[in-house]
C-alpha cells in the first residue's frame, strides 16, 4: 500500500503490510504490536486485520 495522507483514505480494515507502511515499521514490530494486544486486531481465517479505528486508538494512546 502506498502511503496515504488522510485517515479517511485508509481501508476500513488494514492488513499487517498496510500497518507496516502507515507506521513506517518492520514486519516483526507490526506482528509484535498485534500479538501483544497493543493494537486491536481481528482474525479472519488465517488473515489478521486491523480495524482503521484500532489504528487511530493506538496512535492516540487509547487502550480500548
Buried (B, 14 or more C-beta within 10 A) or exposed (E): EEEEEEEEEBEEBBBBEBBBBBBEBEEEEBBEBBEEEEBBBEEEEEEBBBBBBBBEBBEEEEEE
